[in-house]
């Protein structure tokens, strides 16, 4: 018998994960969200029911997937009766044992990817990391994850948080640097598009070599003349001069340790 799912949350991750499960043949019975628009929109896509009230969350599902921000866990979950059904969260930083007060059967399915509702991704290419509080449900979650991803691994909460930290550096911080670069260019009416070939090549290089071997630029050799010129031009553009200097020192010190 095919497992039936309810999704608690209708954001970016919930949208992509629930769609992947539906495409793999898993019934999504219901979507819960605090906002009617987001719940209705995802439910329509999944051909499922939806609700904005914790009182009317379906009790018929086999698996309840929690796909909300970490800070909302202990606001939303106490209001729901899970009857010891399998309760799964998708957080990179939330330990598995945070769920134990809500069900005796718990797990984690953590897809390592950045999601936006309007951008399609091939879920099969996304690494998925699972964990459970029993071997029975660990096996079950691996089986489920393998239906939507070609790369599935079991990973403990203690290791998963380090994976999440690394992902923040590799994705969220890098994207913020793109924002900073765009802001700097806009002061001179230069379009951000001119950086896209450079961004593409930088990303392509780390597919073939170690990141530290791909490092270039004035910081790696701590070219003081260039760095000083850059810092001078950055004065007055928010606090970017301090950030530039701090990151440059970090790059230099890292590569000095290799010598």
TIBAPA-429284 format. One record per residue (C-alpha): x, y, z; residue in one letter; residue number from 1. Coordinates in pm, 1 decimal, padded with zeros to 6 digits. Layout:
<dopas>
DOPA x y z residu num
DOPA X Y Z A NUM
...
</dopas>
This chain:
<dopas>
DOPA x y z residu num
DOPA 00000.0 00000.0 00000.0 X 1
DOPA 00135.5 00339.8 -00100.7 X 2
DOPA 00213.4 00572.8 00189.8 X 3
DOPA -00003.5 00885.0 00216.3 X 4
DOPA 00144.7 01225.4 00306.4 X 5
DOPA 00038.5 01551.5 00466.4 X 6
DOPA 00262.5 01855.6 00431.3 X 7
DOPA 00284.5 02106.1 00714.9 X 8
DOPA 00408.4 02410.5 00524.6 X 9
DOPA 00370.6 02537.7 00169.6 X 10
DOPA 00694.1 02727.1 00108.9 X 11
DOPA 00978.1 02674.0 -00135.7 X 12
DOPA 01101.9 02340.5 -00001.8 X 13
DOPA 00750.9 02203.8 00058.8 X 14
DOPA 00651.8 02292.8 -00296.5 X 15
DOPA 00941.9 02110.3 -00459.0 X 16
DOPA 00951.0 01810.2 -00224.2 X 17
DOPA 00575.9 01747.1 -00230.9 X 18
DOPA 00572.8 01777.3 -00610.3 X 19
DOPA 00858.4 01526.0 -00638.4 X 20
DOPA 00670.8 01283.1 -00413.5 X 21
DOPA 00349.9 01324.9 -00612.5 X 22
DOPA 00538.7 01263.3 -00937.0 X 23
DOPA 00681.5 00946.8 -00779.6 X 24
DOPA 00328.6 00823.7 -00713.6 X 25
DOPA 00283.0 00913.5 -00346.8 X 26
DOPA -00060.9 01060.4 -00259.9 X 27
DOPA -00046.4 01401.2 -00090.1 X 28
DOPA -00370.4 01416.6 00106.7 X 29
DOPA -00343.8 01770.0 00237.5 X 30
DOPA -00135.5 02084.6 00268.9 X 31
DOPA -00138.6 02302.6 00578.5 X 32
DOPA -00022.6 02662.8 00579.6 X 33
DOPA -00104.1 02963.6 00792.4 X 34
DOPA -00189.5 03159.6 00478.2 X 35
DOPA -00482.4 03058.0 00261.5 X 36
DOPA -00322.4 03165.2 -00067.1 X 37
DOPA -00005.4 02956.8 -00031.7 X 38
DOPA -00195.0 02651.1 00096.9 X 39
DOPA -00451.3 02668.6 -00183.3 X 40
DOPA -00192.3 02723.6 -00453.7 X 41
DOPA 00019.8 02422.5 -00357.3 X 42
DOPA -00285.4 02203.2 -00295.5 X 43
DOPA -00414.9 02284.7 -00643.2 X 44
DOPA -00080.7 02180.9 -00790.8 X 45
DOPA -00088.8 01853.8 -00596.1 X 46
DOPA -00461.3 01788.1 -00649.4 X 47
DOPA -00500.3 01766.9 -00273.3 X 48
DOPA -00701.0 01919.5 00008.7 X 49
DOPA -00571.7 02212.4 00212.1 X 50
DOPA -00633.5 02383.2 00543.2 X 51
DOPA -00517.7 02685.3 00740.8 X 52
DOPA -00634.6 02543.1 01071.9 X 53
DOPA -00437.6 02292.4 01278.0 X 54
DOPA -00773.0 02158.8 01404.6 X 55
DOPA -00865.8 02026.0 01061.9 X 56
DOPA -00537.5 01862.7 00962.4 X 57
DOPA -00611.0 01517.5 00824.8 X 58
DOPA -00557.7 01219.2 01054.1 X 59
DOPA -00551.2 00977.6 00759.6 X 60
DOPA -00188.9 01023.7 00649.6 X 61
DOPA 00094.8 00781.2 00717.7 X 62
DOPA 00368.3 01046.4 00701.4 X 63
DOPA 00355.1 01409.0 00814.8 X 64
DOPA 00626.8 01625.3 00660.7 X 65
DOPA 00719.4 01938.8 00854.8 X 66
DOPA 00848.6 02196.2 00607.6 X 67
DOPA 00829.3 02520.6 00804.7 X 68
DOPA 01098.9 02746.2 00947.7 X 69
DOPA 01269.8 02612.4 01260.1 X 70
DOPA 01143.0 02894.3 01480.3 X 71
DOPA 00782.3 02795.0 01405.7 X 72
DOPA 00816.7 02426.6 01502.4 X 73
DOPA 00714.7 02464.3 01863.6 X 74
DOPA 00440.4 02711.8 01777.6 X 75
DOPA 00263.1 02491.3 01523.5 X 76
DOPA 00332.6 02129.5 01622.2 X 77
DOPA 00185.1 02130.0 01977.4 X 78
DOPA -00154.3 02209.6 01826.2 X 79
DOPA -00154.6 01896.6 01606.4 X 80
DOPA -00235.0 01540.7 01710.8 X 81
DOPA -00006.8 01305.7 01517.4 X 82
DOPA -00109.3 00981.1 01693.4 X 83
DOPA 00246.4 00850.5 01669.4 X 84
DOPA 00237.1 00851.2 01290.1 X 85
DOPA 00574.5 00902.3 01118.5 X 86
DOPA 00670.0 01267.6 01169.4 X 87
DOPA 00946.5 01397.0 00940.6 X 88
DOPA 01117.3 01735.0 00923.9 X 89
DOPA 01336.0 01876.2 00645.5 X 90
DOPA 01560.7 02112.7 00840.3 X 91
DOPA 01937.5 02124.1 00809.0 X 92
DOPA 01995.1 02240.9 01166.4 X 93
DOPA 01707.7 02097.6 01370.9 X 94
DOPA 01811.3 01781.6 01564.3 X 95
DOPA 01596.4 01474.3 01516.8 X 96
DOPA 01514.9 01457.2 01888.5 X 97
DOPA 01325.6 01788.1 01867.9 X 98
DOPA 01035.4 01585.3 01726.8 X 99
DOPA 01020.3 01318.9 01996.5 X 100
DOPA 00767.4 01510.3 02210.1 X 101
DOPA 00517.6 01500.5 01922.3 X 102
DOPA 00547.4 01138.2 01805.0 X 103
DOPA 00738.1 00823.8 01897.4 X 104
DOPA 00816.6 00770.5 01526.3 X 105
DOPA 01034.2 01045.0 01381.8 X 106
DOPA 01271.5 01112.4 01097.3 X 107
DOPA 01451.0 01364.5 00880.5 X 108
DOPA 01458.8 01405.7 00503.3 X 109
DOPA 01698.4 01688.8 00418.0 X 110
DOPA 01735.6 01778.3 00047.7 X 111
DOPA 02059.8 01973.1 00001.7 X 112
DOPA 01952.4 02240.8 -00243.7 X 113
DOPA 01836.6 02601.9 -00264.8 X 114
DOPA 01471.4 02620.9 -00367.8 X 115
DOPA 01258.4 02894.5 -00522.2 X 116
DOPA 00896.4 02828.5 -00615.1 X 117
DOPA 00926.5 02978.5 -00961.7 X 118
DOPA 01243.4 02791.8 -01059.0 X 119
DOPA 01225.0 02427.4 -01163.7 X 120
DOPA 01488.0 02185.1 -01035.4 X 121
DOPA 01556.6 01823.7 -01118.9 X 122
DOPA 01495.6 01664.3 -00779.7 X 123
DOPA 01665.6 01344.4 -00893.2 X 124
DOPA 01996.9 01533.9 -00899.7 X 125
DOPA 01960.5 01664.7 -00543.4 X 126
DOPA 02151.8 01483.5 -00263.8 X 127
DOPA 01908.1 01381.4 00009.2 X 128
DOPA 02012.4 01299.7 00366.6 X 129
DOPA 01788.7 01095.4 00594.8 X 130
DOPA 01778.7 01002.1 00960.7 X 131
DOPA 01525.2 00823.0 01180.7 X 132
DOPA 01486.2 00718.9 01541.8 X 133
DOPA 01454.4 00352.2 01444.8 X 134
DOPA 01605.8 00121.0 01184.6 X 135
DOPA 01255.3 00041.2 01059.5 X 136
DOPA 01180.5 00400.2 00967.4 X 137
DOPA 01535.9 00471.3 00855.7 X 138
DOPA 01492.0 00197.9 00595.3 X 139
DOPA 01148.4 00333.5 00501.6 X 140
DOPA 01276.6 00689.5 00457.7 X 141
DOPA 01568.7 00569.7 00247.4 X 142
DOPA 01319.5 00386.2 00024.4 X 143
DOPA 01102.8 00697.4 -00008.7 X 144
DOPA 01399.5 00926.1 -00075.4 X 145
DOPA 01532.9 00690.0 -00341.5 X 146
DOPA 01209.1 00738.3 -00534.3 X 147
DOPA 01280.1 01110.9 -00572.9 X 148
DOPA 01662.0 01133.6 -00564.4 X 149
DOPA 01950.5 00941.7 -00717.2 X 150
DOPA 02178.7 01024.5 -00421.3 X 151
DOPA 02051.0 00922.7 -00078.0 X 152
DOPA 02261.6 00895.1 00237.8 X 153
DOPA 02197.0 00834.8 00607.2 X 154
DOPA 02341.4 01118.5 00815.8 X 155
DOPA 02316.2 01191.5 01187.8 X 156
DOPA 02191.0 01519.9 01332.8 X 157
DOPA 02540.2 01587.9 01467.1 X 158
DOPA 02688.2 01574.8 01116.9 X 159
DOPA 02391.7 01729.9 00937.2 X 160
DOPA 02436.5 02065.4 01112.3 X 161
DOPA 02792.6 02087.5 00975.6 X 162
DOPA 02656.9 02010.6 00629.6 X 163
DOPA 02405.6 02291.2 00675.1 X 164
DOPA 02675.1 02536.4 00788.8 X 165
DOPA 02884.7 02447.5 00484.1 X 166
DOPA 02579.1 02498.4 00262.4 X 167
DOPA 02522.5 02844.6 00410.2 X 168
DOPA 02878.5 02941.8 00317.7 X 169
DOPA 02862.1 02782.5 -00028.1 X 170
DOPA 02518.3 02912.2 -00120.7 X 171
DOPA 02363.6 03181.2 00099.5 X 172
DOPA 02682.6 03378.0 00165.9 X 173
DOPA 02797.1 03348.3 -00194.8 X 174
DOPA 02459.2 03474.1 -00314.8 X 175
DOPA 02486.4 03769.4 -00076.4 X 176
DOPA 02823.5 03846.9 -00231.8 X 177
DOPA 02648.9 03854.4 -00570.6 X 178
DOPA 02410.7 04110.3 -00422.0 X 179
DOPA 02702.2 04318.4 -00297.1 X 180
DOPA 02872.8 04294.9 -00636.6 X 181
DOPA 02552.0 04409.4 -00805.1 X 182
DOPA 02522.2 04703.0 -00564.4 X 183
DOPA 02882.5 04810.5 -00629.4 X 184
DOPA 02834.3 04790.3 -01006.2 X 185
DOPA 02511.8 04988.0 -00986.8 X 186
DOPA 02700.5 05285.2 -00838.9 X 187
DOPA 02878.5 05310.0 -01174.9 X 188
DOPA 02580.6 05209.3 -01392.2 X 189
DOPA 02748.7 04881.7 -01491.9 X 190
DOPA 02505.9 04590.2 -01545.0 X 191
DOPA 02541.3 04281.7 -01326.3 X 192
DOPA 02524.4 04067.2 -01642.9 X 193
DOPA 02892.4 04138.5 -01717.5 X 194
DOPA 02985.5 03919.9 -01418.0 X 195
DOPA 02783.1 03616.2 -01526.0 X 196
DOPA 03056.0 03450.7 -01740.2 X 197
DOPA 03296.9 03492.2 -01447.7 X 198
DOPA 03042.6 03345.3 -01206.8 X 199
DOPA 02980.3 03051.2 -01441.2 X 200
DOPA 03352.2 02975.2 -01479.4 X 201
DOPA 03412.6 03001.6 -01103.8 X 202
DOPA 03132.6 02751.4 -01038.0 X 203
DOPA 03253.1 02523.5 -01318.7 X 204
DOPA 03609.6 02508.5 -01183.9 X 205
DOPA 03507.7 02363.8 -00848.3 X 206
DOPA 03337.0 02077.6 -01030.9 X 207
DOPA 03683.8 01971.6 -01150.3 X 208
DOPA 03924.1 02081.6 -00876.3 X 209
DOPA 03936.6 02153.3 -00504.4 X 210
DOPA 03805.3 02501.2 -00412.0 X 211
DOPA 04131.6 02609.6 -00251.8 X 212
DOPA 04318.7 02514.8 -00570.3 X 213
DOPA 04079.4 02729.0 -00773.9 X 214
DOPA 04137.4 03041.3 -00563.0 X 215
DOPA 04274.8 03345.0 -00748.1 X 216
DOPA 04278.5 03721.3 -00694.9 X 217
DOPA 04471.2 03977.2 -00490.2 X 218
DOPA 04379.1 03829.1 -00151.2 X 219
DOPA 04559.3 03496.0 -00200.9 X 220
DOPA 04893.2 03677.7 -00238.0 X 221
DOPA 04777.4 03971.8 -00023.9 X 222
DOPA 04863.3 04230.4 -00288.7 X 223
DOPA 04856.9 04532.3 -00058.1 X 224
DOPA 04855.9 04793.2 -00335.1 X 225
DOPA 04546.2 04654.1 -00504.2 X 226
DOPA 04371.7 04578.8 -00175.4 X 227
DOPA 04438.6 04932.6 -00048.5 X 228
DOPA 04296.3 05081.5 -00368.8 X 229
DOPA 03986.0 04866.2 -00341.8 X 230
DOPA 03933.9 04953.2 00023.5 X 231
DOPA 03966.5 05322.2 -00053.8 X 232
DOPA 03700.9 05303.5 -00325.8 X 233
DOPA 03469.0 05102.5 -00101.3 X 234
DOPA 03463.3 05362.9 00175.8 X 235
DOPA 03115.9 05500.7 00202.4 X 236
DOPA 02946.3 05206.0 00031.1 X 237
DOPA 02777.7 05063.2 00340.1 X 238
DOPA 03028.4 04850.9 00538.1 X 239
DOPA 03166.6 04669.5 00238.5 X 240
DOPA 03522.5 04787.5 00303.5 X 241
DOPA 03525.8 04606.1 00639.8 X 242
DOPA 03381.2 04290.9 00484.3 X 243
DOPA 03629.4 04305.4 00193.5 X 244
DOPA 03921.6 04342.1 00433.3 X 245
DOPA 03802.7 04062.9 00662.6 X 246
DOPA 03746.0 03814.6 00378.9 X 247
DOPA 04078.8 03907.4 00214.6 X 248
DOPA 04264.0 03835.8 00539.9 X 249
DOPA 04079.5 03504.9 00577.1 X 250
DOPA 04179.1 03397.2 00224.4 X 251
DOPA 04541.1 03499.7 00274.0 X 252
DOPA 04573.8 03331.3 00614.9 X 253
DOPA 04420.2 03009.0 00483.8 X 254
DOPA 04663.7 02986.8 00194.5 X 255
DOPA 04961.4 03083.0 00410.5 X 256
DOPA 04892.4 02771.1 00618.7 X 257
DOPA 04936.9 02561.4 00304.6 X 258
DOPA 05288.1 02690.9 00243.3 X 259
</dopas>
